[in-house]
Amino acid sequence: MSARVLAASPLIRHLPAPPLRAFASKAMSVPMLLSCSELRAKLGQPVVVDGSWHMPASGRDPLKEFKEDGHIPGARFFDIESIKDKENPLPHMMPSAIQFASQVGALGISNEDHVVVYDTVGFMSAPRVYWMFKAFGHKKVSVLDGGMKAWKSAGYSVEKGDAVVETKSYHVPTLDRNLIREYDQVLHTAKLYQSQGSAPSLVIDARPSARFNGTAAEPRKGLSSGHMPGAKNVPLLELFDQNTGELFPDQHLEEAFHRAGVDVSALKTPFSSTKEVVLSCGSGVTASGLYFVLEKLGVENLAVFDGSWTEYASRPESIIVKGDQ
């Protein structure tokens, strides 16, 4: 991956940086999911980040919406299309630790800050930003339940224009490779399922069922739809309320996985035959939503297939099956 240090986004007007402080890791518990009322009571304390992202075909520009439609007061925009490995042709792959530290510091975030991430859909791309911070060892990060949709519904104020932030020094972190899976690892799992009918890794796919089953085309040209042998399908859109943007209660979430043939309770036992769960989707964004939900439900040994279906379906050696899981 690239180790280039990139300049800060022109969207942000910067104030002078404070003197460099020694980095001290202070593990402090924060809620994974924060309500709008809880955030409003804390405004000015956590660093609020808009992590909105939309499929290219949607015609939506999240940066433009941030400035013109408004954002939560004090928020800054985390650009998934900028804070990525720019030398990798796959979409928004994980950047290097040096690049992440440079660009996150330019957003006015330090290693010790409590980061609260939201998006304009509710629970779509914010978990991707959450997962990125987690993978780089950030101790205090939360997702705003319902995002901007719930914030506006509550009648809370927004502000427009560019973000004004004070640049901070973000100590270069260490990427936790346990939270990421690469193509060769996922292909190995697919081959085991094809030849033996089982594998120690379980792949769960967040794409809509029609793309997973192969009855609908992929939005990216040239890619076959379908899924990996042995994969299960839990569409992310079924895990949050489309009207309010808020995540469904835990029981509803567990039932959604159960319908897909995934026993969440069994995954939490040390005797489970599944030793790890790998989350996939189209390009690694909504897979991070499944990561967040399963972590919230108490499942450990989770990882995101960063290249996801875009990488998998583009490789000629991949095994692709269609039909019901």
Buried (B, 14 or more C-beta within 10 A) or exposed (E): BBEEEBEBBEBBEBEEEEEEEEEEEEEEEEEBBBBBEBBBEEBEEBBBBBBBBBEEEEEBEBBEBBBEEBBBEBBBBBBBEBBBBBEBEBBBBBBBBBBBBBBBBBBBBBBBBBBBBBBBBBBBBBBBBBBBBBBBBBBBBBBBBBBBBBBBBEEBEEEEEBBEBEBBBBBBBEBEEEBBBEBEBBBEBBBBBBEEEEBEBBBBBBBBBEBBBBEEEBBBEEBBBBBBBBBBBBBBBBBBBEEBBBBBEEEEBBBBBEEBEBEBEEBEEEEBEBEBBBBBBBBBBBBBBBBBBBBBBEBEBBBBBBBBBBBBBBEEEBBBBEEEB
